[in-house]
Amino acid sequence: MKKKIYLSALSLLVSIGSWAISIPDSLNYTFRIGYNIGGTAPIGMPNTIRSLNSYDFQPNVTLGLDVWNDIWGQWGLLSGVHLENKGMKIDATVKNYHMTMVQGGNELEGMYTGKLVTDCNQWMITIPLMATFRTGHFLLKCGPYVSYVANTSFKGHVYDGYLRTGDPTGDKVTMGPEGDDNPTYDFSDDMRKFHVGIGIGADYCIGSRLGIYADITWGLNGAFKSSFNTIEQTLYPIYGTIGLSYKLK
């Protein structure tokens, strides 16, 4: 599935790039490739999350083609189409954290205390619409974006802890150490298909065509559907991107 999404989007980008070469010189076209780092996380650290034990870097890639032009002096507009892979894998320690999990074929729900591993991965097509300001070798950018999430996964397991079924005073179910047939969870079907957010960034030209760039994107409507209430905090996709750009025209 991921390979199919990648090849389809890459074909689209190549087609648009070929088309861009034959249209008016007044517009500027930039191809970009970058690496995304970040996560799907709450705003601030809630007291139910006691510590982040580890963060594993994932092979998160962005491929994009942007079109932009000055409209009024140094001010302009930028839009485009980006194929993005955004993911994270973390190990955290939590206390009285509301969870639903499966152990030995049985579903358990309650307040969990212990260690929790989460693996989140999403493939999406993103269209930004950004105001730009050109100064020297820099192109500064800020504006909204919308993403369609074509493939998504949010799952993991728990270990070295216990679950109080129902509420903090419920029956205690003990979870064993890592690798000991750990209870699992999978909330992939509860994630949104559309994201709306805001992005800021800067491109820096280091040659007549080649450049580097850095962006930050922040999802505003949360990663999960409004009907999802297993995780009590709203989780937002927050990512930074660094990469290379190449001016096609």
C-alpha positions as CSV (number, residue, x, y, z in Angstrom):
1,M,0.0,0.0,0.0
2,K,2.8,2.5,1.0
3,K,4.7,1.7,-2.2
4,K,1.6,2.3,-4.4
5,I,1.0,5.6,-2.7
6,Y,4.6,6.6,-3.1
7,L,4.8,5.7,-6.8
8,S,1.4,7.4,-7.6
9,A,2.4,10.6,-5.9
10,L,5.9,10.6,-7.4
11,S,4.3,10.2,-10.9
12,L,2.0,13.1,-10.2
13,L,5.0,15.3,-9.1
14,V,7.0,14.4,-12.2
15,S,4.0,15.2,-14.4
16,I,3.4,18.5,-12.8
17,G,7.2,19.3,-13.0
18,S,7.2,18.6,-16.7
19,W,4.1,20.7,-17.2
20,A,5.7,23.6,-15.2
21,I,8.6,23.8,-17.6
22,S,6.3,24.9,-20.5
23,I,4.2,27.6,-18.7
24,P,4.8,31.3,-18.1
25,D,8.1,32.6,-16.9
26,S,6.4,34.8,-14.3
27,L,5.9,31.8,-12.0
28,N,8.6,30.1,-9.9
29,Y,8.7,26.3,-9.5
30,T,10.6,24.5,-6.7
31,F,11.1,20.8,-6.2
32,R,11.9,19.8,-2.6
33,I,12.9,16.7,-0.7
34,G,13.1,16.7,3.1
35,Y,13.1,14.7,6.4
36,N,10.3,15.0,8.9
37,I,10.9,14.8,12.7
38,G,8.2,15.3,15.4
39,G,5.3,13.4,16.7
40,T,1.6,13.1,17.4
41,A,1.4,14.6,20.9
42,P,-0.7,16.7,23.4
43,I,0.0,20.3,24.0
44,G,2.1,20.4,27.1
45,M,2.9,17.3,29.2
46,P,-0.2,16.1,31.1
47,N,0.5,14.7,34.6
48,T,-0.6,11.3,33.4
49,I,2.6,11.1,31.3
50,R,5.4,10.9,33.7
51,S,8.4,10.6,31.4
52,L,9.5,10.0,27.8
53,N,12.0,7.1,28.0
54,S,13.0,6.9,24.3
55,Y,12.2,8.4,20.9
56,D,13.2,6.4,17.8
57,F,13.8,8.3,14.6
58,Q,11.7,7.0,11.7
59,P,12.3,7.1,7.9
60,N,10.0,10.1,7.4
61,V,10.3,11.7,3.9
62,T,8.7,14.6,2.1
63,L,8.6,15.1,-1.6
64,G,7.0,18.2,-3.0
65,L,6.6,20.6,-5.9
66,D,5.7,24.2,-5.1
67,V,4.7,27.1,-7.3
68,W,5.2,30.7,-6.0
69,N,5.4,34.2,-7.3
70,D,5.8,37.8,-6.0
71,I,2.5,39.7,-6.0
72,W,3.2,43.0,-4.4
73,G,6.8,44.0,-4.0
74,Q,8.6,41.4,-1.9
75,W,5.3,39.8,-0.8
76,G,3.9,36.8,-2.7
77,L,1.9,33.5,-2.5
78,L,3.0,29.9,-2.6
79,S,1.1,26.6,-3.1
80,G,1.9,23.1,-4.2
81,V,1.5,19.4,-3.6
82,H,3.5,17.3,-1.1
83,L,3.8,13.6,-0.5
84,E,4.6,13.2,3.2
85,N,5.4,10.3,5.5
86,K,5.1,11.3,9.2
87,G,5.7,8.9,12.0
88,M,7.1,8.3,15.5
89,K,8.0,5.5,17.9
90,I,8.2,6.4,21.6
91,D,8.5,4.6,24.9
92,A,6.8,6.5,27.8
93,T,6.0,6.0,31.4
94,V,2.4,6.8,32.4
95,K,0.3,6.8,35.5
96,N,-3.5,6.5,35.7
97,Y,-3.6,6.8,31.9
98,H,-7.0,5.8,30.4
99,M,-6.4,3.0,27.9
100,T,-8.1,0.2,26.0
101,M,-6.0,-2.9,25.2
102,V,-6.2,-6.5,24.3
103,Q,-4.6,-9.3,26.4
104,G,-5.0,-13.0,25.5
105,G,-7.9,-12.2,23.2
106,N,-9.8,-10.2,25.9
107,E,-10.4,-6.5,25.7
108,L,-9.5,-4.5,28.9
109,E,-10.3,-0.9,29.6
110,G,-9.3,1.2,32.6
111,M,-6.6,3.3,34.1
112,Y,-3.1,2.1,33.2
113,T,0.2,2.7,35.1
114,G,3.5,1.5,33.7
115,K,5.4,1.7,30.4
116,L,3.8,2.2,27.0
117,V,5.2,1.9,23.5
118,T,3.5,3.8,20.7
119,D,4.2,3.4,16.9
120,C,2.5,5.9,14.7
121,N,2.9,6.2,10.9
122,Q,0.9,8.2,8.3
123,W,1.2,8.8,4.6
124,M,-0.5,11.9,3.3
125,I,-1.0,14.3,0.4
126,T,-0.7,17.9,1.6
127,I,-1.6,21.2,-0.2
128,P,-0.2,24.4,1.5
129,L,-1.3,27.9,0.8
130,M,1.3,30.3,2.2
131,A,2.1,34.0,2.1
132,T,5.7,34.6,1.3
133,F,8.2,37.4,1.9
134,R,11.4,37.5,-0.1
135,T,14.5,39.1,1.5
136,G,18.0,38.6,0.3
137,H,18.7,34.9,-0.1
138,F,15.7,34.0,2.1
139,L,12.1,33.2,1.2
140,L,10.0,33.3,4.4
141,K,6.6,31.4,4.4
142,C,3.6,31.2,6.6
143,G,0.0,29.9,6.0
144,P,-2.5,27.1,6.3
145,Y,-2.5,23.7,4.8
146,V,-4.8,20.8,4.3
147,S,-3.8,17.1,4.2
148,Y,-5.5,14.0,3.0
149,V,-4.2,10.9,5.0
150,A,-4.2,8.0,2.6
151,N,-2.7,5.4,5.0
152,T,-2.5,5.6,8.8
153,S,-1.3,3.4,11.7
154,F,-1.4,4.1,15.5
155,K,-0.7,1.0,17.6
156,G,1.6,-0.3,20.3
157,H,1.9,-2.3,23.5
158,V,2.3,-1.9,27.3
159,Y,4.7,-3.6,29.7
160,D,6.0,-3.4,33.3
161,G,2.8,-2.1,34.7
162,Y,-0.8,-2.7,35.7
163,L,-4.3,-1.8,34.7
164,R,-7.1,-0.9,37.1
165,T,-10.2,-2.0,35.3
166,G,-12.9,0.7,35.0
167,D,-11.4,3.3,37.4
168,P,-8.4,3.8,39.6
169,T,-9.9,1.6,42.3
170,G,-10.9,-1.3,40.1
171,D,-9.5,-4.8,39.9
172,K,-5.8,-4.9,39.2
173,V,-4.4,-6.6,36.1
174,T,-0.6,-6.9,36.1
175,M,1.4,-6.6,32.8
176,G,4.7,-8.4,32.5
177,P,8.1,-7.2,31.2
178,E,9.0,-6.3,27.6
179,G,8.6,-9.3,25.2
180,D,6.4,-11.3,27.7
181,D,3.2,-11.6,25.5
182,N,2.5,-7.9,26.1
183,P,-1.0,-6.5,25.8
184,T,-1.5,-4.5,22.6
185,Y,-3.7,-1.7,21.3
186,D,-4.5,-0.4,17.8
187,F,-6.4,2.9,17.3
188,S,-5.6,3.2,13.6
189,D,-9.2,3.2,12.5
190,D,-10.0,6.1,14.8
191,M,-7.6,8.5,13.1
192,R,-8.8,11.4,10.9
193,K,-8.5,11.3,7.1
194,F,-8.2,15.0,6.8
195,H,-5.9,17.4,8.7
196,V,-6.0,21.2,8.7
197,G,-3.1,23.1,10.2
198,I,-0.7,26.0,10.0
199,G,2.9,26.0,8.7
200,I,5.8,28.4,8.9
201,G,9.2,28.1,7.3
202,A,12.1,29.5,5.3
203,D,13.9,28.7,2.1
204,Y,17.6,29.7,1.7
205,C,19.1,29.9,-1.7
206,I,22.7,28.7,-1.8
207,G,23.1,28.8,-5.6
208,S,21.3,29.8,-8.7
209,R,18.9,26.8,-8.3
210,L,19.9,24.8,-5.2
211,G,18.7,25.7,-1.8
212,I,18.0,24.4,1.7
213,Y,14.8,24.8,3.7
214,A,13.3,24.3,7.2
215,D,9.5,24.1,7.9
216,I,7.3,23.6,11.0
217,T,3.7,22.3,10.7
218,W,1.1,22.1,13.4
219,G,-2.2,20.3,13.0
220,L,-5.1,22.2,14.4
221,N,-7.9,19.7,14.4
222,G,-6.3,16.8,16.3
223,A,-5.1,13.4,14.9
224,F,-8.2,11.4,16.0
225,K,-11.8,11.7,15.2
226,S,-14.0,13.7,17.6
227,S,-15.8,10.5,18.6
228,F,-12.6,8.9,19.9
229,N,-12.3,9.2,23.7
230,T,-10.0,6.4,24.8
231,I,-7.0,8.8,25.0
232,E,-8.3,11.7,27.1
233,Q,-5.9,14.3,25.7
234,T,-6.2,15.7,22.2
235,L,-3.2,14.7,20.2
236,Y,-1.9,17.0,17.5
237,P,0.5,16.2,14.6
238,I,3.5,18.5,15.2
239,Y,6.5,18.1,12.9
240,G,9.6,19.9,11.7
241,T,11.1,19.4,8.2
242,I,14.6,20.1,6.9
243,G,15.7,19.4,3.4
244,L,17.0,20.5,0.0
245,S,15.2,22.5,-2.7
246,Y,15.8,22.8,-6.4
247,K,14.4,25.7,-8.4
248,L,13.0,24.3,-11.7
249,K,12.2,27.7,-13.1
